[in-house]
Amino acid sequence: MKVVYDPEVDILTIVFSEADVEESHEDRSGAILDYDASGNLVGLEILNASKQVNNPLQLEHVITG
């Protein structure tokens, strides 16, 4: 998994898989969901991230269990 924040365009991208994106859907909140040819979620883009995420420059990695 890869997380990228681009402050110039204010987009936070989370890539779950390196598979090619076949289809994308934007929901009302400004999130774009990317799917591969089999319909699996492969990525997520959050538009206007600085307004939707507390601090897009900070990442906390937590493993439970």
mmCIF file of the N, C-alpha and C atoms, coordinates in Angstrom:
data_MODEL
# 
_entry.id   MODEL 
# 
loop_
_atom_site.group_PDB 
_atom_site.id 
_atom_site.type_symbol 
_atom_site.label_atom_id 
_atom_site.label_alt_id 
_atom_site.label_comp_id 
_atom_site.label_asym_id 
_atom_site.label_entity_id 
_atom_site.label_seq_id 
_atom_site.pdbx_PDB_ins_code 
_atom_site.Cartn_x 
_atom_site.Cartn_y 
_atom_site.Cartn_z 
_atom_site.occupancy 
_atom_site.B_iso_or_equiv 
_atom_site.pdbx_formal_charge 
_atom_site.auth_seq_id 
_atom_site.auth_comp_id 
_atom_site.auth_asym_id 
_atom_site.auth_atom_id 
_atom_site.pdbx_PDB_model_num 
ATOM 1   N N  . MET A 1 1  ? 0.849   -1.159 0.000   1.00 0.00 ? 1  MET A N  1 
ATOM 2   C CA . MET A 1 1  ? 0.000   0.000  0.000   1.00 0.00 ? 1  MET A CA 1 
ATOM 3   C C  . MET A 1 1  ? 0.901   1.230  0.000   1.00 0.00 ? 1  MET A C  1 
ATOM 4   N N  . LYS A 1 2  ? 0.444   2.255  -0.716  1.00 0.00 ? 2  LYS A N  1 
ATOM 5   C CA . LYS A 1 2  ? 1.214   3.488  -0.815  1.00 0.00 ? 2  LYS A CA 1 
ATOM 6   C C  . LYS A 1 2  ? 0.269   4.655  -0.560  1.00 0.00 ? 2  LYS A C  1 
ATOM 7   N N  . VAL A 1 3  ? 0.733   5.640  0.229   1.00 0.00 ? 3  VAL A N  1 
ATOM 8   C CA . VAL A 1 3  ? -0.048  6.836  0.521   1.00 0.00 ? 3  VAL A CA 1 
ATOM 9   C C  . VAL A 1 3  ? 0.749   8.038  0.040   1.00 0.00 ? 3  VAL A C  1 
ATOM 10  N N  . VAL A 1 4  ? 0.104   8.896  -0.771  1.00 0.00 ? 4  VAL A N  1 
ATOM 11  C CA . VAL A 1 4  ? 0.775   10.067 -1.329  1.00 0.00 ? 4  VAL A CA 1 
ATOM 12  C C  . VAL A 1 4  ? -0.124  11.279 -1.132  1.00 0.00 ? 4  VAL A C  1 
ATOM 13  N N  . TYR A 1 5  ? 0.447   12.369 -0.607  1.00 0.00 ? 5  TYR A N  1 
ATOM 14  C CA . TYR A 1 5  ? -0.278  13.635 -0.533  1.00 0.00 ? 5  TYR A CA 1 
ATOM 15  C C  . TYR A 1 5  ? 0.425   14.640 -1.414  1.00 0.00 ? 5  TYR A C  1 
ATOM 16  N N  . ASP A 1 6  ? -0.313  15.261 -2.329  1.00 0.00 ? 6  ASP A N  1 
ATOM 17  C CA . ASP A 1 6  ? 0.224   16.289 -3.222  1.00 0.00 ? 6  ASP A CA 1 
ATOM 18  C C  . ASP A 1 6  ? -0.381  17.627 -2.805  1.00 0.00 ? 6  ASP A C  1 
ATOM 19  N N  . PRO A 1 7  ? 0.389   18.462 -2.074  1.00 0.00 ? 7  PRO A N  1 
ATOM 20  C CA . PRO A 1 7  ? -0.157  19.721 -1.584  1.00 0.00 ? 7  PRO A CA 1 
ATOM 21  C C  . PRO A 1 7  ? -0.475  20.728 -2.696  1.00 0.00 ? 7  PRO A C  1 
ATOM 22  N N  . GLU A 1 8  ? 0.171   20.601 -3.834  1.00 0.00 ? 8  GLU A N  1 
ATOM 23  C CA . GLU A 1 8  ? -0.091  21.540 -4.935  1.00 0.00 ? 8  GLU A CA 1 
ATOM 24  C C  . GLU A 1 8  ? -1.518  21.425 -5.448  1.00 0.00 ? 8  GLU A C  1 
ATOM 25  N N  . VAL A 1 9  ? -2.048  20.202 -5.490  1.00 0.00 ? 9  VAL A N  1 
ATOM 26  C CA . VAL A 1 9  ? -3.426  19.988 -5.963  1.00 0.00 ? 9  VAL A CA 1 
ATOM 27  C C  . VAL A 1 9  ? -4.347  19.570 -4.818  1.00 0.00 ? 9  VAL A C  1 
ATOM 28  N N  . ASP A 1 10 ? -3.778  19.426 -3.604  1.00 0.00 ? 10 ASP A N  1 
ATOM 29  C CA . ASP A 1 10 ? -4.516  19.081 -2.394  1.00 0.00 ? 10 ASP A CA 1 
ATOM 30  C C  . ASP A 1 10 ? -5.290  17.773 -2.542  1.00 0.00 ? 10 ASP A C  1 
ATOM 31  N N  . ILE A 1 11 ? -4.572  16.738 -3.022  1.00 0.00 ? 11 ILE A N  1 
ATOM 32  C CA . ILE A 1 11 ? -5.167  15.413 -3.196  1.00 0.00 ? 11 ILE A CA 1 
ATOM 33  C C  . ILE A 1 11 ? -4.361  14.388 -2.399  1.00 0.00 ? 11 ILE A C  1 
ATOM 34  N N  . LEU A 1 12 ? -5.074  13.594 -1.617  1.00 0.00 ? 12 LEU A N  1 
ATOM 35  C CA . LEU A 1 12 ? -4.478  12.485 -0.884  1.00 0.00 ? 12 LEU A CA 1 
ATOM 36  C C  . LEU A 1 12 ? -4.850  11.205 -1.611  1.00 0.00 ? 12 LEU A C  1 
ATOM 37  N N  . THR A 1 13 ? -3.847  10.428 -2.013  1.00 0.00 ? 13 THR A N  1 
ATOM 38  C CA . THR A 1 13 ? -4.071  9.203  -2.772  1.00 0.00 ? 13 THR A CA 1 
ATOM 39  C C  . THR A 1 13 ? -3.591  8.007  -1.959  1.00 0.00 ? 13 THR A C  1 
ATOM 40  N N  . ILE A 1 14 ? -4.435  6.994  -1.887  1.00 0.00 ? 14 ILE A N  1 
ATOM 41  C CA . ILE A 1 14 ? -4.066  5.745  -1.240  1.00 0.00 ? 14 ILE A CA 1 
ATOM 42  C C  . ILE A 1 14 ? -4.172  4.648  -2.296  1.00 0.00 ? 14 ILE A C  1 
ATOM 43  N N  . VAL A 1 15 ? -3.054  3.996  -2.569  1.00 0.00 ? 15 VAL A N  1 
ATOM 44  C CA . VAL A 1 15 ? -3.006  2.945  -3.582  1.00 0.00 ? 15 VAL A CA 1 
ATOM 45  C C  . VAL A 1 15 ? -2.938  1.607  -2.861  1.00 0.00 ? 15 VAL A C  1 
ATOM 46  N N  . PHE A 1 16 ? -3.944  0.762  -3.088  1.00 0.00 ? 16 PHE A N  1 
ATOM 47  C CA . PHE A 1 16 ? -4.003  -0.549 -2.451  1.00 0.00 ? 16 PHE A CA 1 
ATOM 48  C C  . PHE A 1 16 ? -3.340  -1.619 -3.304  1.00 0.00 ? 16 PHE A C  1 
ATOM 49  N N  . SER A 1 17 ? -3.344  -1.420 -4.623  1.00 0.00 ? 17 SER A N  1 
ATOM 50  C CA . SER A 1 17 ? -2.821  -2.413 -5.557  1.00 0.00 ? 17 SER A CA 1 
ATOM 51  C C  . SER A 1 17 ? -2.269  -1.689 -6.773  1.00 0.00 ? 17 SER A C  1 
ATOM 52  N N  . GLU A 1 18 ? -1.254  -2.264 -7.387  1.00 0.00 ? 18 GLU A N  1 
ATOM 53  C CA . GLU A 1 18 ? -0.665  -1.671 -8.590  1.00 0.00 ? 18 GLU A CA 1 
ATOM 54  C C  . GLU A 1 18 ? -1.414  -2.072 -9.857  1.00 0.00 ? 18 GLU A C  1 
ATOM 55  N N  . ALA A 1 19 ? -2.551  -2.739 -9.714  1.00 0.00 ? 19 ALA A N  1 
ATOM 56  C CA . ALA A 1 19 ? -3.361  -3.143 -10.870 1.00 0.00 ? 19 ALA A CA 1 
ATOM 57  C C  . ALA A 1 19 ? -3.827  -1.900 -11.624 1.00 0.00 ? 19 ALA A C  1 
ATOM 58  N N  . ASP A 1 20 ? -4.027  -2.050 -12.931 1.00 0.00 ? 20 ASP A N  1 
ATOM 59  C CA . ASP A 1 20 ? -4.517  -0.945 -13.748 1.00 0.00 ? 20 ASP A CA 1 
ATOM 60  C C  . ASP A 1 20 ? -5.925  -0.550 -13.326 1.00 0.00 ? 20 ASP A C  1 
ATOM 61  N N  . VAL A 1 21 ? -6.171  0.756  -13.296 1.00 0.00 ? 21 VAL A N  1 
ATOM 62  C CA . VAL A 1 21 ? -7.502  1.261  -12.971 1.00 0.00 ? 21 VAL A CA 1 
ATOM 63  C C  . VAL A 1 21 ? -8.366  1.161  -14.215 1.00 0.00 ? 21 VAL A C  1 
ATOM 64  N N  . GLU A 1 22 ? -9.467  0.452  -14.087 1.00 0.00 ? 22 GLU A N  1 
ATOM 65  C CA . GLU A 1 22 ? -10.396 0.248  -15.200 1.00 0.00 ? 22 GLU A CA 1 
ATOM 66  C C  . GLU A 1 22 ? -11.582 1.200  -15.105 1.00 0.00 ? 22 GLU A C  1 
ATOM 67  N N  . GLU A 1 23 ? -11.951 1.547  -13.878 1.00 0.00 ? 23 GLU A N  1 
ATOM 68  C CA . GLU A 1 23 ? -13.162 2.350  -13.666 1.00 0.00 ? 23 GLU A CA 1 
ATOM 69  C C  . GLU A 1 23 ? -12.996 3.168  -12.387 1.00 0.00 ? 23 GLU A C  1 
ATOM 70  N N  . SER A 1 24 ? -13.550 4.385  -12.373 1.00 0.00 ? 24 SER A N  1 
ATOM 71  C CA . SER A 1 24 ? -13.514 5.242  -11.191 1.00 0.00 ? 24 SER A CA 1 
ATOM 72  C C  . SER A 1 24 ? -14.894 5.817  -10.935 1.00 0.00 ? 24 SER A C  1 
ATOM 73  N N  . HIS A 1 25 ? -15.201 6.003  -9.655  1.00 0.00 ? 25 HIS A N  1 
ATOM 74  C CA . HIS A 1 25 ? -16.480 6.598  -9.258  1.00 0.00 ? 25 HIS A CA 1 
ATOM 75  C C  . HIS A 1 25 ? -16.207 7.657  -8.203  1.00 0.00 ? 25 HIS A C  1 
ATOM 76  N N  . GLU A 1 26 ? -16.767 8.854  -8.397  1.00 0.00 ? 26 GLU A N  1 
ATOM 77  C CA . GLU A 1 26 ? -16.634 9.913  -7.405  1.00 0.00 ? 26 GLU A CA 1 
ATOM 78  C C  . GLU A 1 26 ? -17.921 9.998  -6.594  1.00 0.00 ? 26 GLU A C  1 
ATOM 79  N N  . ASP A 1 27 ? -17.764 10.035 -5.261  1.00 0.00 ? 27 ASP A N  1 
ATOM 80  C CA . ASP A 1 27 ? -18.963 10.192 -4.441  1.00 0.00 ? 27 ASP A CA 1 
ATOM 81  C C  . ASP A 1 27 ? -19.128 11.656 -4.035  1.00 0.00 ? 27 ASP A C  1 
ATOM 82  N N  . ARG A 1 28 ? -20.173 11.958 -3.342  1.00 0.00 ? 28 ARG A N  1 
ATOM 83  C CA . ARG A 1 28 ? -20.511 13.336 -2.983  1.00 0.00 ? 28 ARG A CA 1 
ATOM 84  C C  . ARG A 1 28 ? -19.470 14.011 -2.105  1.00 0.00 ? 28 ARG A C  1 
ATOM 85  N N  . SER A 1 29 ? -18.757 13.256 -1.327  1.00 0.00 ? 29 SER A N  1 
ATOM 86  C CA . SER A 1 29 ? -17.811 13.844 -0.377  1.00 0.00 ? 29 SER A CA 1 
ATOM 87  C C  . SER A 1 29 ? -16.487 14.244 -1.021  1.00 0.00 ? 29 SER A C  1 
ATOM 88  N N  . GLY A 1 30 ? -16.327 13.991 -2.312  1.00 0.00 ? 30 GLY A N  1 
ATOM 89  C CA . GLY A 1 30 ? -15.081 14.337 -2.982  1.00 0.00 ? 30 GLY A CA 1 
ATOM 90  C C  . GLY A 1 30 ? -14.062 13.219 -2.947  1.00 0.00 ? 30 GLY A C  1 
ATOM 91  N N  . ALA A 1 31 ? -14.519 11.999 -2.741  1.00 0.00 ? 31 ALA A N  1 
ATOM 92  C CA . ALA A 1 31 ? -13.633 10.836 -2.772  1.00 0.00 ? 31 ALA A CA 1 
ATOM 93  C C  . ALA A 1 31 ? -13.843 10.101 -4.090  1.00 0.00 ? 31 ALA A C  1 
ATOM 94  N N  . ILE A 1 32 ? -12.744 9.711  -4.709  1.00 0.00 ? 32 ILE A N  1 
ATOM 95  C CA . ILE A 1 32 ? -12.800 8.952  -5.954  1.00 0.00 ? 32 ILE A CA 1 
ATOM 96  C C  . ILE A 1 32 ? -12.312 7.539  -5.664  1.00 0.00 ? 32 ILE A C  1 
ATOM 97  N N  . LEU A 1 33 ? -13.154 6.562  -5.961  1.00 0.00 ? 33 LEU A N  1 
ATOM 98  C CA . LEU A 1 33 ? -12.813 5.154  -5.760  1.00 0.00 ? 33 LEU A CA 1 
ATOM 99  C C  . LEU A 1 33 ? -12.393 4.569  -7.096  1.00 0.00 ? 33 LEU A C  1 
ATOM 100 N N  . ASP A 1 34 ? -11.229 3.931  -7.138  1.00 0.00 ? 34 ASP A N  1 
ATOM 101 C CA . ASP A 1 34 ? -10.690 3.330  -8.359  1.00 0.00 ? 34 ASP A CA 1 
ATOM 102 C C  . ASP A 1 34 ? -10.793 1.810  -8.285  1.00 0.00 ? 34 ASP A C  1 
ATOM 103 N N  . TYR A 1 35 ? -11.253 1.204  -9.381  1.00 0.00 ? 35 TYR A N  1 
ATOM 104 C CA . TYR A 1 35 ? -11.457 -0.248 -9.450  1.00 0.00 ? 35 TYR A CA 1 
ATOM 105 C C  . TYR A 1 35 ? -10.685 -0.847 -10.625 1.00 0.00 ? 35 TYR A C  1 
ATOM 106 N N  . ASP A 1 36 ? -10.257 -2.094 -10.469 1.00 0.00 ? 36 ASP A N  1 
ATOM 107 C CA . ASP A 1 36 ? -9.609  -2.806 -11.571 1.00 0.00 ? 36 ASP A CA 1 
ATOM 108 C C  . ASP A 1 36 ? -10.666 -3.475 -12.446 1.00 0.00 ? 36 ASP A C  1 
ATOM 109 N N  . ALA A 1 37 ? -10.237 -4.221 -13.452 1.00 0.00 ? 37 ALA A N  1 
ATOM 110 C CA . ALA A 1 37 ? -11.150 -4.859 -14.411 1.00 0.00 ? 37 ALA A CA 1 
ATOM 111 C C  . ALA A 1 37 ? -12.068 -5.884 -13.753 1.00 0.00 ? 37 ALA A C  1 
ATOM 112 N N  . SER A 1 38 ? -11.660 -6.440 -12.604 1.00 0.00 ? 38 SER A N  1 
ATOM 113 C CA . SER A 1 38 ? -12.484 -7.429 -11.899 1.00 0.00 ? 38 SER A CA 1 
ATOM 114 C C  . SER A 1 38 ? -13.418 -6.794 -10.870 1.00 0.00 ? 38 SER A C  1 
ATOM 115 N N  . GLY A 1 39 ? -13.383 -5.473 -10.764 1.00 0.00 ? 39 GLY A N  1 
ATOM 116 C CA . GLY A 1 39 ? -14.238 -4.783 -9.807  1.00 0.00 ? 39 GLY A CA 1 
ATOM 117 C C  . GLY A 1 39 ? -13.656 -4.643 -8.419  1.00 0.00 ? 39 GLY A C  1 
ATOM 118 N N  . ASN A 1 40 ? -12.370 -4.983 -8.259  1.00 0.00 ? 40 ASN A N  1 
ATOM 119 C CA . ASN A 1 40 ? -11.708 -4.850 -6.960  1.00 0.00 ? 40 ASN A CA 1 
ATOM 120 C C  . ASN A 1 40 ? -11.263 -3.407 -6.735  1.00 0.00 ? 40 ASN A C  1 
ATOM 121 N N  . LEU A 1 41 ? -11.429 -2.916 -5.520  1.00 0.00 ? 41 LEU A N  1 
ATOM 122 C CA . LEU A 1 41 ? -10.974 -1.582 -5.169  1.00 0.00 ? 41 LEU A CA 1 
ATOM 123 C C  . LEU A 1 41 ? -9.447  -1.563 -5.160  1.00 0.00 ? 41 LEU A C  1 
ATOM 124 N N  . VAL A 1 42 ? -8.838  -0.687 -5.954  1.00 0.00 ? 42 VAL A N  1 
ATOM 125 C CA . VAL A 1 42 ? -7.383  -0.636 -6.031  1.00 0.00 ? 42 VAL A CA 1 
ATOM 126 C C  . VAL A 1 42 ? -6.819  0.702  -5.555  1.00 0.00 ? 42 VAL A C  1 
ATOM 127 N N  . GLY A 1 43 ? -7.693  1.699  -5.387  1.00 0.00 ? 43 GLY A N  1 
ATOM 128 C CA . GLY A 1 43 ? -7.191  2.983  -4.933  1.00 0.00 ? 43 GLY A CA 1 
ATOM 129 C C  . GLY A 1 43 ? -8.301  3.914  -4.493  1.00 0.00 ? 43 GLY A C  1 
ATOM 130 N N  . LEU A 1 44 ? -7.883  4.962  -3.790  1.00 0.00 ? 44 LEU A N  1 
ATOM 131 C CA . LEU A 1 44 ? -8.794  5.962  -3.269  1.00 0.00 ? 44 LEU A CA 1 
ATOM 132 C C  . LEU A 1 44 ? -8.112  7.316  -3.365  1.00 0.00 ? 44 LEU A C  1 
ATOM 133 N N  . GLU A 1 45 ? -8.806  8.301  -3.893  1.00 0.00 ? 45 GLU A N  1 
ATOM 134 C CA . GLU A 1 45 ? -8.287  9.660  -3.948  1.00 0.00 ? 45 GLU A CA 1 
ATOM 135 C C  . GLU A 1 45 ? -9.243  10.557 -3.174  1.00 0.00 ? 45 GLU A C  1 
ATOM 136 N N  . ILE A 1 46 ? -8.696  11.397 -2.304  1.00 0.00 ? 46 ILE A N  1 
ATOM 137 C CA . ILE A 1 46 ? -9.510  12.343 -1.552  1.00 0.00 ? 46 ILE A CA 1 
ATOM 138 C C  . ILE A 1 46 ? -9.188  13.740 -2.055  1.00 0.00 ? 46 ILE A C  1 
ATOM 139 N N  . LEU A 1 47 ? -10.173 14.360 -2.703  1.00 0.00 ? 47 LEU A N  1 
ATOM 140 C CA . LEU A 1 47 ? -10.020 15.707 -3.227  1.00 0.00 ? 47 LEU A CA 1 
ATOM 141 C C  . LEU A 1 47 ? -10.160 16.717 -2.094  1.00 0.00 ? 47 LEU A C  1 
ATOM 142 N N  . ASN A 1 48 ? -9.510  17.866 -2.219  1.00 0.00 ? 48 ASN A N  1 
ATOM 143 C CA . ASN A 1 48 ? -9.537  18.890 -1.162  1.00 0.00 ? 48 ASN A CA 1 
ATOM 144 C C  . ASN A 1 48 ? -9.186  18.270 0.184   1.00 0.00 ? 48 ASN A C  1 
ATOM 145 N N  . ALA A 1 49 ? -8.128  17.492 0.185   1.00 0.00 ? 49 ALA A N  1 
ATOM 146 C CA . ALA A 1 49 ? -7.752  16.692 1.361   1.00 0.00 ? 49 ALA A CA 1 
ATOM 147 C C  . ALA A 1 49 ? -7.527  17.537 2.610   1.00 0.00 ? 49 ALA A C  1 
ATOM 148 N N  . SER A 1 50 ? -6.966  18.724 2.466   1.00 0.00 ? 50 SER A N  1 
ATOM 149 C CA . SER A 1 50 ? -6.683  19.533 3.654   1.00 0.00 ? 50 SER A CA 1 
ATOM 150 C C  . SER A 1 50 ? -7.959  19.977 4.360   1.00 0.00 ? 50 SER A C  1 
ATOM 151 N N  . LYS A 1 51 ? -9.077  19.929 3.675   1.00 0.00 ? 51 LYS A N  1 
ATOM 152 C CA . LYS A 1 51 ? -10.367 20.282 4.277   1.00 0.00 ? 51 LYS A CA 1 
ATOM 153 C C  . LYS A 1 51 ? -11.101 19.051 4.817   1.00 0.00 ? 51 LYS A C  1 
ATOM 154 N N  . GLN A 1 52 ? -10.667 17.854 4.416   1.00 0.00 ? 52 GLN A N  1 
ATOM 155 C CA . GLN A 1 52 ? -11.379 16.631 4.805   1.00 0.00 ? 52 GLN A CA 1 
ATOM 156 C C  . GLN A 1 52 ? -10.592 15.744 5.765   1.00 0.00 ? 52 GLN A C  1 
ATOM 157 N N  . VAL A 1 53 ? -9.287  15.953 5.839   1.00 0.00 ? 53 VAL A N  1 
ATOM 158 C CA . VAL A 1 53 ? -8.418  15.142 6.689   1.00 0.00 ? 53 VAL A CA 1 
ATOM 159 C C  . VAL A 1 53 ? -7.740  16.088 7.681   1.00 0.00 ? 53 VAL A C  1 
ATOM 160 N N  . ASN A 1 54 ? -7.667  15.699 8.961   1.00 0.00 ? 54 ASN A N  1 
ATOM 161 C CA . ASN A 1 54 ? -7.088  16.592 9.971   1.00 0.00 ? 54 ASN A CA 1 
ATOM 162 C C  . ASN A 1 54 ? -5.719  17.131 9.575   1.00 0.00 ? 54 ASN A C  1 
ATOM 163 N N  . ASN A 1 55 ? -4.814  16.263 9.167   1.00 0.00 ? 55 ASN A N  1 
ATOM 164 C CA . ASN A 1 55 ? -3.484  16.692 8.748   1.00 0.00 ? 55 ASN A CA 1 
ATOM 165 C C  . ASN A 1 55 ? -2.986  15.724 7.675   1.00 0.00 ? 55 ASN A C  1 
ATOM 166 N N  . PRO A 1 56 ? -3.170  16.060 6.397   1.00 0.00 ? 56 PRO A N  1 
ATOM 167 C CA . PRO A 1 56 ? -2.779  15.131 5.341   1.00 0.00 ? 56 PRO A CA 1 
ATOM 168 C C  . PRO A 1 56 ? -1.275  14.892 5.252   1.00 0.00 ? 56 PRO A C  1 
ATOM 169 N N  . LEU A 1 57 ? -0.476  15.694 5.963   1.00 0.00 ? 57 LEU A N  1 
ATOM 170 C CA . LEU A 1 57 ? 0.973   15.496 5.958   1.00 0.00 ? 57 LEU A CA 1 
ATOM 171 C C  . LEU A 1 57 ? 1.426   14.514 7.033   1.00 0.00 ? 57 LEU A C  1 
ATOM 172 N N  . GLN A 1 58 ? 0.523   14.135 7.926   1.00 0.00 ? 58 GLN A N  1 
ATOM 173 C CA . GLN A 1 58 ? 0.861   13.216 9.013   1.00 0.00 ? 58 GLN A CA 1 
ATOM 174 C C  . GLN A 1 58 ? 0.218   11.856 8.763   1.00 0.00 ? 58 GLN A C  1 
ATOM 175 N N  . LEU A 1 59 ? 0.987   10.806 8.938   1.00 0.00 ? 59 LEU A N  1 
ATOM 176 C CA . LEU A 1 59 ? 0.489   9.450  8.736   1.00 0.00 ? 59 LEU A CA 1 
ATOM 177 C C  . LEU A 1 59 ? 0.814   8.617  9.966   1.00 0.00 ? 59 LEU A C  1 
ATOM 178 N N  . GLU A 1 60 ? -0.185  7.966  10.513  1.00 0.00 ? 60 GLU A N  1 
ATOM 179 C CA . GLU A 1 60 ? 0.010   7.081  11.648  1.00 0.00 ? 60 GLU A CA 1 
ATOM 180 C C  . GLU A 1 60 ? -0.276  5.661  11.188  1.00 0.00 ? 60 GLU A C  1 
ATOM 181 N N  . HIS A 1 61 ? 0.641   4.765  11.418  1.00 0.00 ? 61 HIS A N  1 
ATOM 182 C CA . HIS A 1 61 ? 0.520   3.364  11.015  1.00 0.00 ? 61 HIS A CA 1 
ATOM 183 C C  . HIS A 1 61 ? 0.276   2.536  12.277  1.00 0.00 ? 61 HIS A C  1 
ATOM 184 N N  . VAL A 1 62 ? -0.869  1.864  12.335  1.00 0.00 ? 62 VAL A N  1 
ATOM 185 C CA . VAL A 1 62 ? -1.232  1.089  13.522  1.00 0.00 ? 62 VAL A CA 1 
ATOM 186 C C  . VAL A 1 62 ? -1.583  -0.334 13.097  1.00 0.00 ? 62 VAL A C  1 
ATOM 187 N N  . ILE A 1 63 ? -0.992  -1.295 13.787  1.00 0.00 ? 63 ILE A N  1 
ATOM 188 C CA . ILE A 1 63 ? -1.317  -2.703 13.571  1.00 0.00 ? 63 ILE A CA 1 
ATOM 189 C C  . ILE A 1 63 ? -1.887  -3.231 14.880  1.00 0.00 ? 63 ILE A C  1 
ATOM 190 N N  . THR A 1 64 ? -3.092  -3.813 14.802  1.00 0.00 ? 64 THR A N  1 
ATOM 191 C CA . THR A 1 64 ? -3.700  -4.354 16.025  1.00 0.00 ? 64 THR A CA 1 
ATOM 192 C C  . THR A 1 64 ? -3.759  -5.867 15.935  1.00 0.00 ? 64 THR A C  1 
ATOM 193 N N  . GLY A 1 65 ? -3.925  -6.494 17.047  1.00 0.00 ? 65 GLY A N  1 
ATOM 194 C CA . GLY A 1 65 ? -4.177  -7.899 17.041  1.00 0.00 ? 65 GLY A CA 1 
ATOM 195 C C  . GLY A 1 65 ? -3.098  -8.736 17.519  1.00 0.00 ? 65 GLY A C  1 
# 
